[in-house]
Amino acid sequence: MWPFRTSSVVCLACGTELSQSMAREYDKYGDRWDRANKTFEHLCKGCHSDLCPQPRGELEKLLGELEAGNPSQAEFLSRYVATVDDRYGPLEES
Ligand SMILES: [Zn+2]
């Protein structure tokens, strides 16, 4: 199906691995055009559409809380999933 191996990324919210071309970039700073010294996080299509309707300020605040204490990526992800699940209800499996 895919003639070339594409680099894959992991969805920030649900941990699904998907090809980068299928992922939605999520920049927690809200500025996707300034790429200097940044790493983008990624969301799968399902989580992206789940999250976007949420008030953005709230999501930023949430991410700020989750980053307190500089957790490892794995820890951050599990905190994120647990917190979103807690506040917004379970993410839909797609
Ligand atoms: Zn996802």
PDB file of the backbone (N, CA, C, O) and the ligand in Angstrom, with CONECT records:
HET     ZN  A 101       1
ATOM      1  N   MET A   1       0.830  -1.200   0.000  1.00  0.00           N
ATOM      2  CA  MET A   1       0.000   0.000   0.000  1.00  0.00           C
ATOM      3  C   MET A   1       0.868   1.254   0.000  1.00  0.00           C
ATOM      4  O   MET A   1       0.711   2.129  -0.851  1.00  0.00           O
ATOM      5  N   TRP A   2       1.786   1.330   0.966  1.00  0.00           N
ATOM      6  CA  TRP A   2       2.687   2.478   1.036  1.00  0.00           C
ATOM      7  C   TRP A   2       4.011   2.121   0.374  1.00  0.00           C
ATOM      8  O   TRP A   2       4.719   1.233   0.849  1.00  0.00           O
ATOM      9  N   PRO A   3       4.351   2.793  -0.704  1.00  0.00           N
ATOM     10  CA  PRO A   3       5.587   2.465  -1.401  1.00  0.00           C
ATOM     11  C   PRO A   3       6.834   2.853  -0.609  1.00  0.00           C
ATOM     12  O   PRO A   3       7.894   2.257  -0.798  1.00  0.00           O
ATOM     13  N   PHE A   4       6.722   3.815   0.246  1.00  0.00           N
ATOM     14  CA  PHE A   4       7.863   4.247   1.038  1.00  0.00           C
ATOM     15  C   PHE A   4       7.519   4.136   2.507  1.00  0.00           C
ATOM     16  O   PHE A   4       6.378   4.322   2.931  1.00  0.00           O
ATOM     17  N   ARG A   5       8.527   3.835   3.239  1.00  0.00           N
ATOM     18  CA  ARG A   5       8.331   3.818   4.684  1.00  0.00           C
ATOM     19  C   ARG A   5       8.200   5.263   5.159  1.00  0.00           C
ATOM     20  O   ARG A   5       9.069   6.094   4.892  1.00  0.00           O
ATOM     21  N   THR A   6       7.129   5.550   5.850  1.00  0.00           N
ATOM     22  CA  THR A   6       6.966   6.904   6.353  1.00  0.00           C
ATOM     23  C   THR A   6       7.277   6.906   7.836  1.00  0.00           C
ATOM     24  O   THR A   6       7.085   5.909   8.532  1.00  0.00           O
ATOM     25  N   SER A   7       7.752   8.021   8.295  1.00  0.00           N
ATOM     26  CA  SER A   7       8.051   8.077   9.717  1.00  0.00           C
ATOM     27  C   SER A   7       6.752   8.087  10.492  1.00  0.00           C
ATOM     28  O   SER A   7       5.769   8.699  10.075  1.00  0.00           O
ATOM     29  N   SER A   8       6.757   7.417  11.599  1.00  0.00           N
ATOM     30  CA  SER A   8       5.515   7.337  12.356  1.00  0.00           C
ATOM     31  C   SER A   8       5.631   8.146  13.641  1.00  0.00           C
ATOM     32  O   SER A   8       6.718   8.376  14.171  1.00  0.00           O
ATOM     33  N   VAL A   9       4.500   8.552  14.101  1.00  0.00           N
ATOM     34  CA  VAL A   9       4.415   9.338  15.324  1.00  0.00           C
ATOM     35  C   VAL A   9       3.377   8.682  16.230  1.00  0.00           C
ATOM     36  O   VAL A   9       2.606   7.826  15.796  1.00  0.00           O
ATOM     37  N   VAL A  10       3.369   9.087  17.458  1.00  0.00           N
ATOM     38  CA  VAL A  10       2.421   8.522  18.410  1.00  0.00           C
ATOM     39  C   VAL A  10       1.463   9.616  18.851  1.00  0.00           C
ATOM     40  O   VAL A  10       1.877  10.713  19.226  1.00  0.00           O
ATOM     41  N   CYS A  11       0.205   9.305  18.799  1.00  0.00           N
ATOM     42  CA  CYS A  11      -0.807  10.281  19.205  1.00  0.00           C
ATOM     43  C   CYS A  11      -0.618  10.675  20.659  1.00  0.00           C
ATOM     44  O   CYS A  11      -0.490   9.828  21.544  1.00  0.00           O
ATOM     45  N   LEU A  12      -0.602  11.961  20.878  1.00  0.00           N
ATOM     46  CA  LEU A  12      -0.429  12.521  22.215  1.00  0.00           C
ATOM     47  C   LEU A  12      -1.500  12.044  23.186  1.00  0.00           C
ATOM     48  O   LEU A  12      -1.231  11.823  24.367  1.00  0.00           O
ATOM     49  N   ALA A  13      -2.699  11.890  22.681  1.00  0.00           N
ATOM     50  CA  ALA A  13      -3.822  11.615  23.575  1.00  0.00           C
ATOM     51  C   ALA A  13      -4.073  10.128  23.805  1.00  0.00           C
ATOM     52  O   ALA A  13      -4.277   9.709  24.945  1.00  0.00           O
ATOM     53  N   CYS A  14      -4.063   9.334  22.754  1.00  0.00           N
ATOM     54  CA  CYS A  14      -4.464   7.940  22.930  1.00  0.00           C
ATOM     55  C   CYS A  14      -3.318   6.952  22.729  1.00  0.00           C
ATOM     56  O   CYS A  14      -3.484   5.757  22.974  1.00  0.00           O
ATOM     57  N   GLY A  15      -2.152   7.439  22.285  1.00  0.00           N
ATOM     58  CA  GLY A  15      -1.001   6.560  22.155  1.00  0.00           C
ATOM     59  C   GLY A  15      -0.989   5.709  20.898  1.00  0.00           C
ATOM     60  O   GLY A  15      -0.119   4.851  20.748  1.00  0.00           O
ATOM     61  N   THR A  16      -1.930   5.926  19.996  1.00  0.00           N
ATOM     62  CA  THR A  16      -1.948   5.185  18.743  1.00  0.00           C
ATOM     63  C   THR A  16      -0.787   5.603  17.863  1.00  0.00           C
ATOM     64  O   THR A  16      -0.510   6.794  17.714  1.00  0.00           O
ATOM     65  N   GLU A  17      -0.103   4.621  17.277  1.00  0.00           N
ATOM     66  CA  GLU A  17       0.963   4.950  16.363  1.00  0.00           C
ATOM     67  C   GLU A  17       0.372   5.124  14.974  1.00  0.00           C
ATOM     68  O   GLU A  17      -0.416   4.296  14.517  1.00  0.00           O
ATOM     69  N   LEU A  18       0.752   6.187  14.315  1.00  0.00           N
ATOM     70  CA  LEU A  18       0.237   6.437  12.976  1.00  0.00           C
ATOM     71  C   LEU A  18       1.312   7.129  12.149  1.00  0.00           C
ATOM     72  O   LEU A  18       2.261   7.689  12.696  1.00  0.00           O
ATOM     73  N   SER A  19       1.160   7.088  10.844  1.00  0.00           N
ATOM     74  CA  SER A  19       2.178   7.717  10.017  1.00  0.00           C
ATOM     75  C   SER A  19       2.060   9.231  10.161  1.00  0.00           C
ATOM     76  O   SER A  19       0.976   9.777  10.362  1.00  0.00           O
ATOM     77  N   GLN A  20       3.195   9.877  10.052  1.00  0.00           N
ATOM     78  CA  GLN A  20       3.223  11.318  10.272  1.00  0.00           C
ATOM     79  C   GLN A  20       2.308  12.057   9.313  1.00  0.00           C
ATOM     80  O   GLN A  20       1.727  13.086   9.658  1.00  0.00           O
ATOM     81  N   SER A  21       2.187  11.525   8.104  1.00  0.00           N
ATOM     82  CA  SER A  21       1.335  12.198   7.119  1.00  0.00           C
ATOM     83  C   SER A  21      -0.146  12.145   7.496  1.00  0.00           C
ATOM     84  O   SER A  21      -0.941  12.967   7.040  1.00  0.00           O
ATOM     85  N   MET A  22      -0.509  11.163   8.338  1.00  0.00           N
ATOM     86  CA  MET A  22      -1.903  11.044   8.762  1.00  0.00           C
ATOM     87  C   MET A  22      -2.172  11.797  10.065  1.00  0.00           C
ATOM     88  O   MET A  22      -3.325  12.005  10.444  1.00  0.00           O
ATOM     89  N   ALA A  23      -1.125  12.194  10.729  1.00  0.00           N
ATOM     90  CA  ALA A  23      -1.279  12.821  12.041  1.00  0.00           C
ATOM     91  C   ALA A  23      -1.563  14.308  11.902  1.00  0.00           C
ATOM     92  O   ALA A  23      -1.234  14.933  10.894  1.00  0.00           O
ATOM     93  N   ARG A  24      -2.172  14.851  12.927  1.00  0.00           N
ATOM     94  CA  ARG A  24      -2.356  16.294  13.008  1.00  0.00           C
ATOM     95  C   ARG A  24      -1.303  16.831  13.956  1.00  0.00           C
ATOM     96  O   ARG A  24      -1.152  16.335  15.073  1.00  0.00           O
ATOM     97  N   GLU A  25      -0.587  17.828  13.520  1.00  0.00           N
ATOM     98  CA  GLU A  25       0.397  18.418  14.418  1.00  0.00           C
ATOM     99  C   GLU A  25      -0.317  19.210  15.501  1.00  0.00           C
ATOM    100  O   GLU A  25      -1.294  19.917  15.251  1.00  0.00           O
ATOM    101  N   TYR A  26       0.186  19.073  16.662  1.00  0.00           N
ATOM    102  CA  TYR A  26      -0.347  19.894  17.738  1.00  0.00           C
ATOM    103  C   TYR A  26       0.799  20.668  18.354  1.00  0.00           C
ATOM    104  O   TYR A  26       1.750  20.091  18.881  1.00  0.00           O
ATOM    105  N   ASP A  27       0.694  21.956  18.280  1.00  0.00           N
ATOM    106  CA  ASP A  27       1.706  22.792  18.898  1.00  0.00           C
ATOM    107  C   ASP A  27       1.089  23.453  20.121  1.00  0.00           C
ATOM    108  O   ASP A  27       0.175  24.270  20.015  1.00  0.00           O
ATOM    109  N   LYS A  28       1.599  23.088  21.255  1.00  0.00           N
ATOM    110  CA  LYS A  28       0.984  23.600  22.485  1.00  0.00           C
ATOM    111  C   LYS A  28       1.135  25.102  22.619  1.00  0.00           C
ATOM    112  O   LYS A  28       0.431  25.734  23.407  1.00  0.00           O
ATOM    113  N   TYR A  29       2.049  25.677  21.856  1.00  0.00           N
ATOM    114  CA  TYR A  29       2.204  27.133  21.906  1.00  0.00           C
ATOM    115  C   TYR A  29       1.297  27.848  20.919  1.00  0.00           C
ATOM    116  O   TYR A  29       1.234  29.077  20.890  1.00  0.00           O
ATOM    117  N   GLY A  30       0.590  27.056  20.105  1.00  0.00           N
ATOM    118  CA  GLY A  30      -0.398  27.649  19.219  1.00  0.00           C
ATOM    119  C   GLY A  30       0.189  28.362  18.019  1.00  0.00           C
ATOM    120  O   GLY A  30      -0.503  29.117  17.336  1.00  0.00           O
ATOM    121  N   ASP A  31       1.456  28.123  17.765  1.00  0.00           N
ATOM    122  CA  ASP A  31       2.093  28.801  16.638  1.00  0.00           C
ATOM    123  C   ASP A  31       2.836  27.770  15.809  1.00  0.00           C
ATOM    124  O   ASP A  31       3.993  27.453  16.086  1.00  0.00           O
ATOM    125  N   ARG A  32       2.177  27.258  14.807  1.00  0.00           N
ATOM    126  CA  ARG A  32       2.759  26.181  14.011  1.00  0.00           C
ATOM    127  C   ARG A  32       3.768  26.698  12.997  1.00  0.00           C
ATOM    128  O   ARG A  32       4.453  25.913  12.342  1.00  0.00           O
ATOM    129  N   TRP A  33       3.860  28.008  12.867  1.00  0.00           N
ATOM    130  CA  TRP A  33       4.740  28.532  11.824  1.00  0.00           C
ATOM    131  C   TRP A  33       6.145  28.811  12.322  1.00  0.00           C
ATOM    132  O   TRP A  33       7.095  28.880  11.543  1.00  0.00           O
ATOM    133  N   ASP A  34       6.258  28.966  13.601  1.00  0.00           N
ATOM    134  CA  ASP A  34       7.585  29.132  14.177  1.00  0.00           C
ATOM    135  C   ASP A  34       8.092  27.762  14.594  1.00  0.00           C
ATOM    136  O   ASP A  34       7.679  27.227  15.623  1.00  0.00           O
ATOM    137  N   ARG A  35       8.985  27.197  13.798  1.00  0.00           N
ATOM    138  CA  ARG A  35       9.403  25.824  14.044  1.00  0.00           C
ATOM    139  C   ARG A  35      10.756  25.747  14.733  1.00  0.00           C
ATOM    140  O   ARG A  35      11.252  24.654  15.009  1.00  0.00           O
ATOM    141  N   ALA A  36      11.349  26.885  15.009  1.00  0.00           N
ATOM    142  CA  ALA A  36      12.689  26.875  15.582  1.00  0.00           C
ATOM    143  C   ALA A  36      12.690  26.271  16.985  1.00  0.00           C
ATOM    144  O   ALA A  36      11.879  26.635  17.836  1.00  0.00           O
ATOM    145  N   ASN A  37      13.602  25.356  17.200  1.00  0.00           N
ATOM    146  CA  ASN A  37      13.811  24.762  18.531  1.00  0.00           C
ATOM    147  C   ASN A  37      12.551  24.166  19.138  1.00  0.00           C
ATOM    148  O   ASN A  37      12.338  24.227  20.349  1.00  0.00           O
ATOM    149  N   LYS A  38      11.735  23.598  18.291  1.00  0.00           N
ATOM    150  CA  LYS A  38      10.510  23.024  18.817  1.00  0.00           C
ATOM    151  C   LYS A  38      10.344  21.601  18.346  1.00  0.00           C
ATOM    152  O   LYS A  38      10.789  21.228  17.260  1.00  0.00           O
ATOM    153  N   THR A  39       9.711  20.829  19.163  1.00  0.00           N
ATOM    154  CA  THR A  39       9.254  19.542  18.696  1.00  0.00           C
ATOM    155  C   THR A  39       7.740  19.566  18.754  1.00  0.00           C
ATOM    156  O   THR A  39       7.142  19.990  19.743  1.00  0.00           O
ATOM    157  N   PHE A  40       7.147  19.114  17.700  1.00  0.00           N
ATOM    158  CA  PHE A  40       5.700  19.093  17.656  1.00  0.00           C
ATOM    159  C   PHE A  40       5.176  17.800  18.244  1.00  0.00           C
ATOM    160  O   PHE A  40       5.791  16.739  18.137  1.00  0.00           O
ATOM    161  N   GLU A  41       4.044  17.926  18.854  1.00  0.00           N
ATOM    162  CA  GLU A  41       3.356  16.741  19.321  1.00  0.00           C
ATOM    163  C   GLU A  41       2.301  16.412  18.275  1.00  0.00           C
ATOM    164  O   GLU A  41       1.954  17.252  17.445  1.00  0.00           O
ATOM    165  N   HIS A  42       1.806  15.211  18.318  1.00  0.00           N
ATOM    166  CA  HIS A  42       0.872  14.787  17.285  1.00  0.00           C
ATOM    167  C   HIS A  42      -0.383  14.183  17.880  1.00  0.00           C
ATOM    168  O   HIS A  42      -0.377  13.583  18.955  1.00  0.00           O
ATOM    169  N   LEU A  43      -1.431  14.362  17.153  1.00  0.00           N
ATOM    170  CA  LEU A  43      -2.698  13.752  17.522  1.00  0.00           C
ATOM    171  C   LEU A  43      -3.221  12.972  16.322  1.00  0.00           C
ATOM    172  O   LEU A  43      -3.024  13.379  15.178  1.00  0.00           O
ATOM    173  N   CYS A  44      -3.883  11.859  16.582  1.00  0.00           N
ATOM    174  CA  CYS A  44      -4.561  11.180  15.488  1.00  0.00           C
ATOM    175  C   CYS A  44      -5.825  11.980  15.148  1.00  0.00           C
ATOM    176  O   CYS A  44      -6.251  12.857  15.899  1.00  0.00           O
ATOM    177  N   LYS A  45      -6.391  11.656  14.021  1.00  0.00           N
ATOM    178  CA  LYS A  45      -7.544  12.410  13.541  1.00  0.00           C
ATOM    179  C   LYS A  45      -8.695  12.406  14.557  1.00  0.00           C
ATOM    180  O   LYS A  45      -9.330  13.433  14.793  1.00  0.00           O
ATOM    181  N   GLY A  46      -8.949  11.248  15.144  1.00  0.00           N
ATOM    182  CA  GLY A  46     -10.047  11.123  16.095  1.00  0.00           C
ATOM    183  C   GLY A  46      -9.857  12.000  17.318  1.00  0.00           C
ATOM    184  O   GLY A  46     -10.782  12.694  17.741  1.00  0.00           O
ATOM    185  N   CYS A  47      -8.663  11.970  17.886  1.00  0.00           N
ATOM    186  CA  CYS A  47      -8.418  12.770  19.082  1.00  0.00           C
ATOM    187  C   CYS A  47      -8.369  14.248  18.740  1.00  0.00           C
ATOM    188  O   CYS A  47      -8.813  15.088  19.523  1.00  0.00           O
ATOM    189  N   HIS A  48      -7.836  14.564  17.582  1.00  0.00           N
ATOM    190  CA  HIS A  48      -7.783  15.961  17.165  1.00  0.00           C
ATOM    191  C   HIS A  48      -9.180  16.549  17.118  1.00  0.00           C
ATOM    192  O   HIS A  48      -9.414  17.650  17.616  1.00  0.00           O
ATOM    193  N   SER A  49     -10.103  15.820  16.523  1.00  0.00           N
ATOM    194  CA  SER A  49     -11.454  16.373  16.434  1.00  0.00           C
ATOM    195  C   SER A  49     -12.159  16.346  17.789  1.00  0.00           C
ATOM    196  O   SER A  49     -13.049  17.158  18.044  1.00  0.00           O
ATOM    197  N   ASP A  50     -11.762  15.413  18.658  1.00  0.00           N
ATOM    198  CA  ASP A  50     -12.305  15.414  20.011  1.00  0.00           C
ATOM    199  C   ASP A  50     -11.838  16.633  20.802  1.00  0.00           C
ATOM    200  O   ASP A  50     -12.603  17.236  21.554  1.00  0.00           O
ATOM    201  N   LEU A  51     -10.591  16.972  20.619  1.00  0.00           N
ATOM    202  CA  LEU A  51     -10.006  18.004  21.468  1.00  0.00           C
ATOM    203  C   LEU A  51     -10.297  19.410  20.986  1.00  0.00           C
ATOM    204  O   LEU A  51     -10.451  20.328  21.791  1.00  0.00           O
ATOM    205  N   CYS A  52     -10.372  19.582  19.680  1.00  0.00           N
ATOM    206  CA  CYS A  52     -10.508  20.933  19.165  1.00  0.00           C
ATOM    207  C   CYS A  52     -11.738  21.692  19.658  1.00  0.00           C
ATOM    208  O   CYS A  52     -11.661  22.904  19.859  1.00  0.00           O
ATOM    209  N   PRO A  53     -12.858  21.022  19.855  1.00  0.00           N
ATOM    210  CA  PRO A  53     -14.013  21.778  20.350  1.00  0.00           C
ATOM    211  C   PRO A  53     -13.845  22.273  21.791  1.00  0.00           C
ATOM    212  O   PRO A  53     -14.588  23.143  22.246  1.00  0.00           O
ATOM    213  N   GLN A  54     -12.880  21.721  22.491  1.00  0.00           N
ATOM    214  CA  GLN A  54     -12.685  22.174  23.866  1.00  0.00           C
ATOM    215  C   GLN A  54     -12.100  23.576  23.859  1.00  0.00           C
ATOM    216  O   GLN A  54     -11.321  23.924  22.972  1.00  0.00           O
ATOM    217  N   PRO A  55     -12.468  24.372  24.834  1.00  0.00           N
ATOM    218  CA  PRO A  55     -11.893  25.714  24.909  1.00  0.00           C
ATOM    219  C   PRO A  55     -10.374  25.631  24.982  1.00  0.00           C
ATOM    220  O   PRO A  55      -9.817  24.892  25.795  1.00  0.00           O
ATOM    221  N   ARG A  56      -9.731  26.381  24.142  1.00  0.00           N
ATOM    222  CA  ARG A  56      -8.299  26.247  24.011  1.00  0.00           C
ATOM    223  C   ARG A  56      -7.564  26.661  25.284  1.00  0.00           C
ATOM    224  O   ARG A  56      -6.581  26.031  25.676  1.00  0.00           O
ATOM    225  N   GLY A  57      -8.036  27.703  25.912  1.00  0.00           N
ATOM    226  CA  GLY A  57      -7.379  28.153  27.128  1.00  0.00           C
ATOM    227  C   GLY A  57      -7.335  27.070  28.182  1.00  0.00           C
ATOM    228  O   GLY A  57      -6.374  26.932  28.939  1.00  0.00           O
ATOM    229  N   GLU A  58      -8.410  26.310  28.201  1.00  0.00           N
ATOM    230  CA  GLU A  58      -8.482  25.234  29.185  1.00  0.00           C
ATOM    231  C   GLU A  58      -7.473  24.134  28.884  1.00  0.00           C
ATOM    232  O   GLU A  58      -6.845  23.577  29.785  1.00  0.00           O
ATOM    233  N   LEU A  59      -7.336  23.841  27.615  1.00  0.00           N
ATOM    234  CA  LEU A  59      -6.371  22.813  27.237  1.00  0.00           C
ATOM    235  C   LEU A  59      -4.945  23.262  27.555  1.00  0.00           C
ATOM    236  O   LEU A  59      -4.137  22.475  28.047  1.00  0.00           O
ATOM    237  N   GLU A  60      -4.649  24.498  27.278  1.00  0.00           N
ATOM    238  CA  GLU A  60      -3.311  25.018  27.588  1.00  0.00           C
ATOM    239  C   GLU A  60      -3.029  24.927  29.083  1.00  0.00           C
ATOM    240  O   GLU A  60      -1.936  24.552  29.508  1.00  0.00           O
ATOM    241  N   LYS A  61      -4.028  25.276  29.854  1.00  0.00           N
ATOM    242  CA  LYS A  61      -3.880  25.213  31.298  1.00  0.00           C
ATOM    243  C   LYS A  61      -3.656  23.774  31.740  1.00  0.00           C
ATOM    244  O   LYS A  61      -2.808  23.484  32.584  1.00  0.00           O
ATOM    245  N   LEU A  62      -4.427  22.898  31.154  1.00  0.00           N
ATOM    246  CA  LEU A  62      -4.291  21.479  31.458  1.00  0.00           C
ATOM    247  C   LEU A  62      -2.878  20.991  31.149  1.00  0.00           C
ATOM    248  O   LEU A  62      -2.255  20.311  31.965  1.00  0.00           O
ATOM    249  N   LEU A  63      -2.385  21.340  29.980  1.00  0.00           N
ATOM    250  CA  LEU A  63      -1.055  20.895  29.598  1.00  0.00           C
ATOM    251  C   LEU A  63       0.005  21.476  30.526  1.00  0.00           C
ATOM    252  O   LEU A  63       0.987  20.814  30.860  1.00  0.00           O
ATOM    253  N   GLY A  64      -0.206  22.711  30.932  1.00  0.00           N
ATOM    254  CA  GLY A  64       0.709  23.326  31.883  1.00  0.00           C
ATOM    255  C   GLY A  64       0.753  22.571  33.204  1.00  0.00           C
ATOM    256  O   GLY A  64       1.817  22.345  33.781  1.00  0.00           O
ATOM    257  N   GLU A  65      -0.415  22.193  33.658  1.00  0.00           N
ATOM    258  CA  GLU A  65      -0.487  21.422  34.905  1.00  0.00           C
ATOM    259  C   GLU A  65       0.229  20.085  34.762  1.00  0.00           C
ATOM    260  O   GLU A  65       0.953  19.644  35.655  1.00  0.00           O
ATOM    261  N   LEU A  66       0.007  19.459  33.618  1.00  0.00           N
ATOM    262  CA  LEU A  66       0.575  18.125  33.408  1.00  0.00           C
ATOM    263  C   LEU A  66       2.087  18.163  33.302  1.00  0.00           C
ATOM    264  O   LEU A  66       2.765  17.186  33.618  1.00  0.00           O
ATOM    265  N   GLU A  67       2.609  19.289  32.857  1.00  0.00           N
ATOM    266  CA  GLU A  67       4.055  19.387  32.676  1.00  0.00           C
ATOM    267  C   GLU A  67       4.773  19.762  33.959  1.00  0.00           C
ATOM    268  O   GLU A  67       6.003  19.766  34.003  1.00  0.00           O
ATOM    269  N   ALA A  68       4.037  20.071  34.976  1.00  0.00           N
ATOM    270  CA  ALA A  68       4.671  20.439  36.241  1.00  0.00           C
ATOM    271  C   ALA A  68       5.590  19.319  36.707  1.00  0.00           C
ATOM    272  O   ALA A  68       5.196  18.153  36.747  1.00  0.00           O
ATOM    273  N   GLY A  69       6.797  19.679  37.051  1.00  0.00           N
ATOM    274  CA  GLY A  69       7.750  18.684  37.531  1.00  0.00           C
ATOM    275  C   GLY A  69       8.466  17.938  36.427  1.00  0.00           C
ATOM    276  O   GLY A  69       9.125  16.929  36.681  1.00  0.00           O
ATOM    277  N   ASN A  70       8.342  18.430  35.190  1.00  0.00           N
ATOM    278  CA  ASN A  70       9.014  17.812  34.053  1.00  0.00           C
ATOM    279  C   ASN A  70       8.903  16.288  34.003  1.00  0.00           C
ATOM    280  O   ASN A  70       9.904  15.582  34.127  1.00  0.00           O
ATOM    281  N   PRO A  71       7.707  15.799  33.825  1.00  0.00           N
ATOM    282  CA  PRO A  71       7.547  14.349  33.744  1.00  0.00           C
ATOM    283  C   PRO A  71       8.182  13.786  32.478  1.00  0.00           C
ATOM    284  O   PRO A  71       8.373  14.505  31.498  1.00  0.00           O
ATOM    285  N   SER A  72       8.501  12.524  32.507  1.00  0.00           N
ATOM    286  CA  SER A  72       8.955  11.869  31.283  1.00  0.00           C
ATOM    287  C   SER A  72       7.800  11.847  30.293  1.00  0.00           C
ATOM    288  O   SER A  72       6.653  12.082  30.673  1.00  0.00           O
ATOM    289  N   GLN A  73       8.091  11.568  29.035  1.00  0.00           N
ATOM    290  CA  GLN A  73       7.013  11.572  28.048  1.00  0.00           C
ATOM    291  C   GLN A  73       5.945  10.532  28.393  1.00  0.00           C
ATOM    292  O   GLN A  73       4.748  10.791  28.270  1.00  0.00           O
ATOM    293  N   ALA A  74       6.388   9.381  28.816  1.00  0.00           N
ATOM    294  CA  ALA A  74       5.430   8.324  29.150  1.00  0.00           C
ATOM    295  C   ALA A  74       4.538   8.761  30.312  1.00  0.00           C
ATOM    296  O   ALA A  74       3.330   8.526  30.311  1.00  0.00           O
ATOM    297  N   GLU A  75       5.148   9.384  31.277  1.00  0.00           N
ATOM    298  CA  GLU A  75       4.400   9.838  32.441  1.00  0.00           C
ATOM    299  C   GLU A  75       3.432  10.941  32.045  1.00  0.00           C
ATOM    300  O   GLU A  75       2.280  10.967  32.479  1.00  0.00           O
ATOM    301  N   PHE A  76       3.924  11.851  31.212  1.00  0.00           N
ATOM    302  CA  PHE A  76       3.080  12.921  30.716  1.00  0.00           C
ATOM    303  C   PHE A  76       1.854  12.368  30.004  1.00  0.00           C
ATOM    304  O   PHE A  76       0.730  12.812  30.235  1.00  0.00           O
ATOM    305  N   LEU A  77       2.091  11.391  29.133  1.00  0.00           N
ATOM    306  CA  LEU A  77       0.983  10.814  28.367  1.00  0.00           C
ATOM    307  C   LEU A  77      -0.030  10.141  29.278  1.00  0.00           C
ATOM    308  O   LEU A  77      -1.237  10.293  29.090  1.00  0.00           O
ATOM    309  N   SER A  78       0.451   9.405  30.255  1.00  0.00           N
ATOM    310  CA  SER A  78      -0.506   8.725  31.117  1.00  0.00           C
ATOM    311  C   SER A  78      -1.262   9.732  31.985  1.00  0.00           C
ATOM    312  O   SER A  78      -2.449   9.547  32.251  1.00  0.00           O
ATOM    313  N   ARG A  79      -0.594  10.784  32.425  1.00  0.00           N
ATOM    314  CA  ARG A  79      -1.293  11.838  33.160  1.00  0.00           C
ATOM    315  C   ARG A  79      -2.331  12.505  32.275  1.00  0.00           C
ATOM    316  O   ARG A  79      -3.456  12.778  32.694  1.00  0.00           O
ATOM    317  N   TYR A  80      -1.917  12.760  31.034  1.00  0.00           N
ATOM    318  CA  TYR A  80      -2.811  13.439  30.096  1.00  0.00           C
ATOM    319  C   TYR A  80      -4.082  12.629  29.883  1.00  0.00           C
ATOM    320  O   TYR A  80      -5.194  13.143  29.997  1.00  0.00           O
ATOM    321  N   VAL A  81      -3.894  11.364  29.575  1.00  0.00           N
ATOM    322  CA  VAL A  81      -5.048  10.505  29.301  1.00  0.00           C
ATOM    323  C   VAL A  81      -5.942  10.420  30.527  1.00  0.00           C
ATOM    324  O   VAL A  81      -7.165  10.513  30.420  1.00  0.00           O
ATOM    325  N   ALA A  82      -5.337  10.244  31.680  1.00  0.00           N
ATOM    326  CA  ALA A  82      -6.113  10.120  32.912  1.00  0.00           C
ATOM    327  C   ALA A  82      -6.875  11.411  33.209  1.00  0.00           C
ATOM    328  O   ALA A  82      -8.035  11.371  33.617  1.00  0.00           O
ATOM    329  N   THR A  83      -6.230  12.539  33.006  1.00  0.00           N
ATOM    330  CA  THR A  83      -6.856  13.815  33.338  1.00  0.00           C
ATOM    331  C   THR A  83      -7.971  14.161  32.358  1.00  0.00           C
ATOM    332  O   THR A  83      -9.046  14.604  32.761  1.00  0.00           O
ATOM    333  N   VAL A  84      -7.711  13.959  31.076  1.00  0.00           N
ATOM    334  CA  VAL A  84      -8.743  14.241  30.076  1.00  0.00           C
ATOM    335  C   VAL A  84      -9.935  13.311  30.280  1.00  0.00           C
ATOM    336  O   VAL A  84     -11.093  13.719  30.194  1.00  0.00           O
ATOM    337  N   ASP A  85      -9.619  12.072  30.549  1.00  0.00           N
ATOM    338  CA  ASP A  85     -10.657  11.091  30.803  1.00  0.00           C
ATOM    339  C   ASP A  85     -11.523  11.528  31.978  1.00  0.00           C
ATOM    340  O   ASP A  85     -12.751  11.438  31.947  1.00  0.00           O
ATOM    341  N   ASP A  86     -10.850  11.996  32.998  1.00  0.00           N
ATOM    342  CA  ASP A  86     -11.512  12.441  34.204  1.00  0.00           C
ATOM    343  C   ASP A  86     -12.394  13.675  33.955  1.00  0.00           C
ATOM    344  O   ASP A  86     -13.523  13.755  34.439  1.00  0.00           O
ATOM    345  N   ARG A  87     -11.864  14.612  33.206  1.00  0.00           N
ATOM    346  CA  ARG A  87     -12.579  15.877  33.025  1.00  0.00           C
ATOM    347  C   ARG A  87     -13.597  15.866  31.889  1.00  0.00           C
ATOM    348  O   ARG A  87     -14.647  16.504  31.970  1.00  0.00           O
ATOM    349  N   TYR A  88     -13.271  15.140  30.841  1.00  0.00           N
ATOM    350  CA  TYR A  88     -14.118  15.210  29.646  1.00  0.00           C
ATOM    351  C   TYR A  88     -14.794  13.906  29.304  1.00  0.00           C
ATOM    352  O   TYR A  88     -15.595  13.844  28.372  1.00  0.00           O
ATOM    353  N   GLY A  89     -14.481  12.860  30.050  1.00  0.00           N
ATOM    354  CA  GLY A  89     -15.034  11.554  29.720  1.00  0.00           C
ATOM    355  C   GLY A  89     -14.077  10.790  28.822  1.00  0.00           C
ATOM    356  O   GLY A  89     -13.147  11.367  28.259  1.00  0.00           O
ATOM    357  N   PRO A  90     -14.306   9.492  28.691  1.00  0.00           N
ATOM    358  CA  PRO A  90     -13.379   8.644  27.938  1.00  0.00           C
ATOM    359  C   PRO A  90     -13.252   9.080  26.477  1.00  0.00           C
ATOM    360  O   PRO A  90     -14.229   9.475  25.841  1.00  0.00           O
ATOM    361  N   LEU A  91     -12.036   8.998  25.970  1.00  0.00           N
ATOM    362  CA  LEU A  91     -11.826   9.263  24.550  1.00  0.00           C
ATOM    363  C   LEU A  91     -12.376   8.077  23.762  1.00  0.00           C
ATOM    364  O   LEU A  91     -12.259   6.925  24.177  1.00  0.00           O
ATOM    365  N   GLU A  92     -12.964   8.383  22.639  1.00  0.00           N
ATOM    366  CA  GLU A  92     -13.513   7.313  21.818  1.00  0.00           C
ATOM    367  C   GLU A  92     -12.408   6.527  21.152  1.00  0.00           C
ATOM    368  O   GLU A  92     -11.438   7.090  20.645  1.00  0.00           O
ATOM    369  N   GLU A  93     -12.569   5.234  21.163  1.00  0.00           N
ATOM    370  CA  GLU A  93     -11.653   4.402  20.408  1.00  0.00           C
ATOM    371  C   GLU A  93     -12.042   4.515  18.942  1.00  0.00           C
ATOM    372  O   GLU A  93     -13.223   4.482  18.597  1.00  0.00           O
ATOM    373  N   SER A  94     -11.052   4.646  18.099  1.00  0.00           N
ATOM    374  CA  SER A  94     -11.420   4.721  16.693  1.00  0.00           C
ATOM    375  C   SER A  94     -10.851   3.548  15.926  1.00  0.00           C
ATOM    376  O   SER A  94     -11.059   3.441  14.717  1.00  0.00           O
TER     377      SER A  94
HETATM  378 ZN    ZN A 101      -5.434   9.640  19.285  1.00  0.00          ZN2+
END
